[in-house]
Each structure stands twice: as structure tokens, then as C-alpha cells.
Amino acid sequence: MFTVKAGYSDDIEVRSSIDKVREFFTDMNNFADLMPGIASIHTDAKGVAHWKIEAEIPYVGAMIQKFAVELTENNAERVEWFPVAVETQNFLRYSADFLEKAKNITLVHFSQMVELRRKSARDLHMLAGLAGESIISSEMTKKITEMIRVFINRAKERLEK
């Protein structure tokens, strides 16, 4: 089994109400609009969100992957999307926890994990075997971190207006 993983987790302080921040992080359109590398996100009739992500991975090249996720938790303190139960190759997990620090100051603990599993490296990309799991995972983590930091900056800009 050839597996590559990448993740990002951080706490973000937003000068906006907890309700407004929670609503923002629950709306998948905001990710499609503000995060570089997200080609599209659409939600089907069953409530499954289909993310199409394009990324340039050093040593491997451009990759386009699709992820199917479903809302597994949705309450005042937390929103979480998990891979659909039938998924075997592309796993995306996204969560955001919300804490009201003061009036119009919200702390968001944001986490996103990506995992790609294939029977062999060639099933992922022709050059994946040469680069190896650890190098691709490291480079994917750098790329995802960059994508999410841009998203967070844009999100704060929109929410703090």
C-alpha cells in the first residue's frame, strides 16, 4: 500500500461574532471561493460534499484529486466533515471548533487532514515511486499549509469587515 498524508492545524482569532464565524466555516462555498487549489465543491442531493482539489506537488507534478465528505458533526461549538464510509482512496477530514473569547472575538481551532491511499505508487502518479511516501507527504503538507494560510487570511478579511 502506498500512502501519503498531509495535515494542517492551528488556532485563529477572528474579530467577529461566534455565530457569523460559525456560519462562514459551515458554508462550503467559502472554501471554493477563497482557498487556492480548490477547483470546485458541490453538494449532492444526499448532502455529500464533493471537493475537487488541484495542486502542484514537487517531484510529482500537477495532481487533481476528488474527495467525497459528509457532515458528521454540526453544533454550536463544532463543525466536522469526514470521508464518506465507502471511500477507499481519497480521504479529507475538515473540522472547526468555535470558542467565544469575548464579545465579537472568536477563537477557531481549524484542522484539515488529507490522505491518499493507492495499491502502488504508480496508481497515484508515474513519478510517485521515485519520490517516495515521505517526500510527497512533506511536500503535500507544505502545499496544504500554504493553501490554508491564504484561505484563513481571506476569511479573516471577509469576517472582520
Sequence and secondary structure as in RCSB ss.txt:
>XXXX:A:sequence
MFTVKAGYSDDIEVRSSIDKVREFFTDMNNFADLMPGIASIHTDAKGVAHWKIEAEIPYVGAMIQKFAVELTENN
AERVEWFPVAVETQNFLRYSADFLEKAKNITLVHFSQMVELRRKSARDLHMLAGLAGESIISSEMTKKITEMIRV
FINRAKERLEK
>XXXX:A:secstr
 EEEEEEEEEEEEESS HHHHHHHHH HHHHHHHSTTEEEEEE TTS EEEEEEEEETTTEEEEEEEEEEEEEES
SSEEEEEE TT SSEEEEEEEEEEEEETTEEEEEEEEEEEEEESSHHHH TTHHHH HHHHHHHHHHHHHHHHHH
HHHHHHHHHT 
